[in-house]
Amino acid sequence: MLEYVNHTIEQNIASKDIKIKYKDTKLTKEQYNYLKNSLNLYMFTTNYEKYPMIPLSKYNEYYESLTINLIISTPSRSSFNDSDELNRILETHITGFQEFYEKQKEEFNLINSKKDR
């Protein structure tokens, strides 16, 4: 199961980046191979066009764990200065990405169960 770890906000010259970190500690290599393509498509399948997103993932084969950093970039003069807007963005992205990820894992399990028949 994907768990939210933390988030950080980095101020760059022309932008602000929110980095949301997740971890899944029970993921087989086969599941990861299936999920990595879905993760790359995540930013194209959401309605968050106002804030571009980049999911970066790193799989540890020995521990069968996956770390994902979801990076959301905005112009420096964004609404991230408003704490209510920032909390809304964080809540939307944290839960939205977790739901997307878990649906992809369910899809993988469904495909594999059909193969086993």
N, C-alpha and C positions, 0 to 999 in steps of 0.2 A: 504494500500500500504506500502511496506517495504521501510524504509528510512535509509540511512547511517547516523550514528550519529557521530562517530569518530573512531580513531585508536590509539593504543599505541604500543610501542616496549619495551619489557622487556628483559634485559640481565640476563641470568641465568649462572650457572657455565659451563655447557656443551652445552647450546643452547641459541638461541634467539627466542622469541615468539612475533609474531605480533598478537594483539588482535583487531579485527574489530567488532565494535558494530553497531547493527541495531535495529530498533524499528518499530513495526506495531501497530498502535493505533486503528485499526478497525478490530478486529478479534474475531469471536464468538468462544465459547467453542467447537462447532462441527467442525469448521474449524481447530482449534488448534489440536484437537484429530486426525484429518486426517493428518495434516502437520507434527506432531511430528515424525511419522515414516519415512516420506520422509526426514526430516532434518537429522535423524540418518544415512540415506543411502547416503547423499550428498557426503561424503568423498570417497565413493566407486564408485561414478558415474562420477567423474571428471577425467581429464587428468593431474592433478597437482601432479603426483606421487613424484616429486622432493621435494615437501614441504608437509608433512603430515598435515591434517587439522582435527580439532575437532569442530563441532558446538554444543554449549551449549545454551539451551533455558530456559526461565522462563516466564510462562504465569500468568498474573494477571487477575483473573476472574472478580473482581469487576470493573476494568477499561476496561476490554476486550482488553488488550494490551499484546503484546509479545515482549520480549527483547531477542535478539540473540547475542551471542558472538562467532565469528568464530575465532578460535585460529590456527595459522599457525606456526609450529615449524621448525627451521632449526639448523644445527650445528653452533656453535659460529663463525667458520671461513667461514661463508656463504657469499654470494654476497650482503647481506643486507647492507654491508658497502659502496657499490656503490649506490649513490643516484638515478641514472637513473634506475638501476635494481630494487631497492626498489619501486620506483614509478610505474614501469611496473608491478611488482607483485601485488601491492596494487590495481591498476586500473583493472587488470585482475580478481582478486578475488572479489573486491567490486561489479563490474558490473556482473560478472559471477554468483555470489551467488544471487544477486537481480533477475536476469533473471530466474534462477532455481526456486526460491521461488515463483515468480509471476506465472510461468507456473504450479506449484503445486496447487496454489489457483484456477487458471482457471480450472484445472482438477477436483478439488473438486466441483466447481460450475456446471460443466458439468454433473458430476455424480449425483448431487442432483437435477438438472433440469430434468434428465431422470427419477428419482424416483418419482417426482411430477406428471408425466404424467399418 
